[in-house]
Amino acid sequence: MRIAVIATTRNPLAEPYPGGQEAQTAAVLRGLRRAGHTVRLYAREGTDLALCDELAAYPVPPVLSRISELDLHLPEPDFLRDETAMAWAMADLARRPVDLVHNQSLHHLPLAMSAALPSPVVTTLHCPPFPWMEVGVALAAPSVRYVCVSAASAAQWSMLQSRPRVVHNGIDPAAFPLGDGGDALVWVGRITPEKGTDLAIRAARAAGLPLRLVGPTSDRRYFASHVEPLLGDGVEHLGHLTNEATAEVVGSSLASLATPRWEEPFGLVAAEAMMCGTPVVALSRGGLPEVVSRSSGVLVPDLGRAEAALADALAEAVPQAAALDRRAVRADAEARLGEDRMVAEYLEVFADAVEGQASLSSIRVG
């Protein structure tokens, strides 16, 4: 098939990936190309060219006139960037149709304009509902197929016109090899309030164990006020690392902490840790109960407890997780969360969308 993939406008698709959405999009792209499909990728400049057959780079917003710049209702630069990119991508897809469009962007225009495209559209929903995407869903063609990354996330998207398919994210086993473990805990993710980096630090301190933090400082104010003051005394921030370097750190850790303060749609970092054989101690929120099993970690109920109590509960779960057999943890991840399984399930959704479009076209002709 000729497949067009619409990626996020926020970041290029290149290592080190800034978040799970970018990492998952890249994994799907690699799988599609391995399966012999031709991929046109709509993404920002700086994207890894090995991910696609053609990169259709998003344009930058035009330079505004002085009159426009004085508009009291001038949108934020990020909004103009996104609208410019998506409007151009939709026009390009109308001019150059493909067999299928896979929308990974979390932008409303690919949905709102889906009825005007000659190609069937599949949209992956990486996060909980928000207003602009709900507008896109309301205007989307009835033929649009939806994919959610967990059953927990799918339950939140109650306004969809059709039932979403749940396809759990997948990890490349070769990129996250089995590690030997170690004496320190690890936490991986974007350093933002909703990811609970400071909670992980307090849990590690309660457990009396060193902690290594890996990830970008996506919210610098939060980092400066809530994370940086807690560094030292066994807690270090290693920065934003490549997959290879992250896998080395995670694989040499005793256990991985997952501490979301929101309903985590999936929990890709937990799956990556499990693939390294590193057991996970996670708050039981969002999609994490679908990722972490009894064979691969310990889920800690939230139950509305104060953060000090949550930190203590996470710390108390560490010995139980650390006692798990690392090879069994790896085997569980390979069986349920492999990249090949994810790509195969997406191809099933794609085939269904193409078949549905063909049936609809025949009805119209008839």
C-alpha positions in Angstrom: 0.0 0.0 0.0 0.9 3.7 -0.4 0.4 5.0 3.1 0.6 8.7 4.2 1.4 9.2 7.9 0.6 12.6 9.5 3.0 13.1 12.4 2.9 15.6 15.2 3.9 19.2 14.4 5.5 19.8 17.7 8.8 17.9 17.2 10.7 16.1 14.4 10.7 12.3 14.5 14.3 11.7 15.6 16.1 10.3 18.5 16.1 11.1 21.3 12.3 11.0 21.1 10.7 13.7 23.3 7.7 11.5 24.2 5.8 8.3 23.7 3.7 9.7 20.8 6.9 10.3 18.7 8.5 7.0 19.7 5.3 5.0 18.8 4.9 6.8 15.5 8.5 6.0 14.6 8.0 2.3 15.5 4.9 2.0 13.3 6.8 3.7 10.4 9.7 1.2 10.8 7.2 -1.7 10.8 5.4 -0.5 7.7 8.5 -0.2 5.7 9.7 -3.6 6.8 6.4 -5.0 5.6 7.1 -3.5 2.1 4.7 -0.5 2.2 5.6 2.8 0.7 5.4 5.6 3.2 5.0 9.4 2.7 5.6 11.1 6.0 4.3 14.5 6.9 6.5 15.7 9.7 8.8 18.5 10.8 12.2 19.2 9.2 14.9 17.3 11.1 12.9 14.0 11.0 14.9 10.8 10.5 14.8 10.2 6.7 15.2 6.4 7.3 11.6 6.3 8.6 10.0 7.0 5.3 10.2 6.8 1.5 9.3 10.5 1.2 9.4 13.3 3.8 6.8 15.9 3.2 8.2 18.6 5.5 5.7 20.9 7.2 6.1 24.5 6.0 6.8 27.3 8.6 4.1 30.0 9.1 4.4 33.0 6.8 5.9 36.3 8.1 2.8 38.3 9.1 2.2 41.9 8.1 2.6 44.7 10.7 -1.2 45.0 10.6 -1.7 41.4 11.5 0.8 41.6 14.3 -1.2 44.3 15.9 -4.3 42.2 16.0 -5.4 41.9 19.6 -6.6 38.4 19.0 -3.4 37.2 17.3 -3.1 33.4 18.0 -0.1 32.0 19.8 2.9 31.1 17.6 2.4 27.3 18.2 -1.3 27.6 17.1 -0.2 29.3 13.8 2.5 26.7 13.3 0.1 23.8 13.7 -2.7 25.4 11.5 -0.2 26.2 8.7 1.3 22.7 8.7 -2.0 20.9 8.8 -3.8 23.1 6.2 -0.8 22.5 3.8 -0.8 18.7 4.5 -4.5 18.4 3.8 -4.2 20.3 0.6 -1.2 18.1 -0.5 -3.1 14.9 0.4 -6.1 16.1 -1.7 -3.7 16.7 -4.7 -1.7 13.6 -4.2 -4.0 10.8 -2.9 -2.7 7.6 -1.4 -4.2 4.3 -0.5 -4.6 5.2 3.2 -3.9 8.1 5.6 -2.7 7.3 9.1 -3.3 10.4 11.3 -0.9 10.4 14.3 -1.0 14.2 14.8 -3.6 14.9 17.5 -4.8 17.8 15.3 -8.4 18.5 14.4 -8.0 19.2 10.7 -7.2 15.7 9.4 -10.5 14.6 11.0 -12.5 17.7 10.1 -11.4 17.4 6.4 -11.5 13.6 6.2 -14.7 13.7 4.1 -12.9 15.8 1.5 -10.0 13.3 1.1 -10.1 10.6 -1.5 -8.3 8.2 0.9 -9.6 6.4 3.9 -8.4 7.8 7.3 -7.2 6.0 10.4 -6.6 8.2 13.5 -4.6 7.1 16.5 -5.7 8.8 19.7 -2.6 9.1 22.0 -4.2 11.1 24.8 -7.5 11.9 26.6 -10.1 14.0 24.8 -9.6 17.7 24.5 -11.8 20.4 22.9 -10.2 20.8 19.4 -10.0 17.1 18.8 -13.7 16.7 19.9 -14.5 19.3 17.2 -12.5 17.2 14.7 -14.4 14.1 15.7 -17.8 15.8 15.4 -16.9 16.9 11.8 -15.1 13.7 10.7 -16.4 11.4 8.0 -18.4 8.4 9.4 -15.8 6.1 7.6 -12.9 7.2 9.8 -11.4 4.4 11.9 -10.0 5.2 15.3 -7.3 3.5 17.3 -6.7 4.0 21.1 -3.5 2.9 22.8 -5.3 1.3 25.7 -8.8 0.2 26.8 -8.7 2.9 29.5 -8.1 5.6 27.0 -10.8 4.2 24.7 -13.3 4.5 27.5 -12.6 8.2 27.7 -13.4 8.8 24.0 -17.1 8.2 24.4 -18.0 10.8 21.7 -16.5 8.8 18.8 -18.8 8.0 15.9 -17.5 4.4 15.7 -16.0 2.1 18.3 -12.2 2.4 18.5 -9.9 -0.5 18.1 -7.4 -0.9 21.0 -3.8 -1.5 19.8 -1.3 -1.4 22.6 2.0 0.3 21.8 4.9 -2.0 20.9 8.6 -2.1 21.7 11.5 -3.4 19.5 13.1 -6.1 21.6 16.4 -5.6 19.9 16.4 -1.9 20.9 15.8 -2.7 24.6 17.8 -5.8 25.3 17.7 -7.8 28.5 19.9 -6.2 31.2 21.7 -7.6 34.2 20.0 -5.2 36.7 21.7 -3.2 39.4 21.3 -1.5 42.8 19.6 1.8 41.7 16.1 2.7 40.7 15.3 4.4 37.4 12.6 6.8 36.3 12.2 7.7 32.6 9.9 10.3 31.0 9.2 13.9 30.2 9.9 16.0 33.3 6.5 17.6 33.8 4.1 17.8 36.7 1.7 15.2 35.3 4.5 12.6 35.1 5.3 13.0 38.8 9.1 13.2 38.7 9.3 14.6 42.2 7.0 11.8 43.5 9.5 9.3 42.1 12.3 11.0 44.0 10.4 10.9 47.3 9.6 7.2 46.7 13.3 6.4 46.1 14.3 8.3 49.2 11.7 6.4 51.2 13.1 3.2 49.8 16.6 4.2 50.7 17.8 3.6 47.2 19.6 5.8 44.6 17.6 7.0 41.6 18.6 7.9 38.1 16.3 10.2 36.1 16.2 10.0 32.3 14.3 12.4 30.1 13.9 16.0 28.8 13.0 18.9 31.0 9.8 19.6 29.1 8.5 22.0 31.8 11.5 24.1 33.0 9.6 25.9 35.7 8.5 22.6 37.2 12.0 21.2 37.0 13.5 24.3 38.6 10.9 24.4 41.5 10.1 20.8 42.2 12.9 18.6 40.8 16.2 20.4 40.8 16.1 21.2 44.5 15.8 17.4 45.2 18.8 16.4 43.1 21.9 15.1 44.8 22.2 12.7 47.7 21.8 9.7 45.4 19.5 11.3 42.9 20.9 12.4 39.5 19.4 13.6 36.3 21.2 12.0 33.3 19.5 14.1 30.7 17.6 13.3 27.5 19.3 10.1 26.2 19.0 8.1 23.0 17.1 4.8 23.0 20.4 2.9 23.2 21.7 4.9 26.2 18.3 4.8 27.9 18.2 1.0 27.5 21.6 0.7 29.0 20.6 2.7 32.1 17.2 1.0 32.5 18.7 -2.5 32.0 21.2 -1.9 34.7 18.6 -0.8 37.2 16.9 -2.7 40.1 13.4 -1.5 39.2 11.7 1.3 37.2 9.3 3.7 38.8 6.2 5.0 36.9 4.5 7.8 38.8 1.8 9.5 36.7 -0.4 12.2 38.3 -2.9 11.8 35.4 -4.7 9.0 33.6 -1.7 7.8 31.7 -3.0 6.7 28.2 -0.5 3.9 28.0 2.9 4.0 29.7 5.5 3.4 27.1 8.4 3.8 29.4 7.1 0.9 31.6 6.9 -1.3 28.5 10.5 -0.4 27.6 11.7 -1.2 31.1 10.0 -4.6 31.0 11.6 -5.4 27.7 15.0 -4.8 29.4 13.9 -7.3 32.1 13.6 -4.5 34.7 10.5 -4.9 36.8 8.2 -1.9 37.2 6.6 -0.2 40.3 3.7 1.9 39.0 0.8 3.8 40.2 -2.3 2.0 38.9 -3.6 4.8 36.7 -4.9 5.0 33.1 -3.5 2.3 30.8 -0.7 1.2 33.2 -2.7 -1.8 34.5 -2.8 -3.1 30.9 0.9 -2.7 30.5 2.3 -4.0 33.9 1.3 -7.5 34.8 1.9 -9.6 38.0 4.8 -11.2 36.1 6.5 -7.9 35.3 5.9 -5.5 38.2 3.7 -4.2 41.0 0.8 -1.8 40.7 0.2 0.5 43.6 -3.4 1.7 44.0 -3.9 5.5 44.1 -7.0 5.5 46.3 -6.9 9.3 46.7 -4.0 9.0 49.1 -1.8 12.0 50.0 1.5 12.2 48.1 3.6 11.3 51.1 1.5 8.1 51.5 1.9 7.3 47.8 5.6 7.7 48.0 5.7 5.3 51.0 3.5 2.8 49.2 5.7 2.9 46.1 8.8 2.4 48.2 7.2 -0.6 50.0 6.5 -2.2 46.7 10.1 -2.1 45.4 11.3 -5.3 47.2 8.4 -7.3 45.8 9.1 -6.0 42.3 12.9 -6.5 42.6 12.3 -10.1 43.6 10.8 -10.9 40.1 12.8 -13.0 37.7 14.2 -10.6 35.1 13.9 -13.2 32.3 10.3 -13.7 33.1 9.7 -9.9 33.0 11.4 -9.8 29.6 9.3 -12.8 28.3 6.1 -11.2 29.4 7.0 -8.0 27.5 8.0 -9.9 24.4 4.7 -11.9 24.4 2.4 -9.0 24.9 4.2 -5.8 23.9 6.4 -6.5 20.9 6.7 -4.1 18.0 5.8 -6.7 15.4 2.5 -7.5 17.1 1.6 -3.8 17.1 2.4 -3.3 13.4 0.4 -6.4 12.5 -2.6 -5.1 14.4 -2.4 -1.8 12.7 -2.2 -3.5 9.3 -5.5 -5.2 10.1 -7.1 -1.9 10.9 -5.7 -0.4 7.6 -7.0 -3.3 5.5 -10.4 -2.9 7.1 -10.4 0.8 6.3 -9.4 0.3 2.7 -12.0 -2.4 2.2 -14.6 -0.2 3.8 -13.7 2.7 1.5 -13.9 0.4 -1.6 -17.3 -0.9 -0.5 -18.6 2.7 0.0 -17.3 3.7 -3.4 -19.1 0.7 -5.1 -22.4 1.7 -3.3 -22.0 5.3 -4.6 -21.3 4.1 -8.1 -24.2 1.7 -8.0 
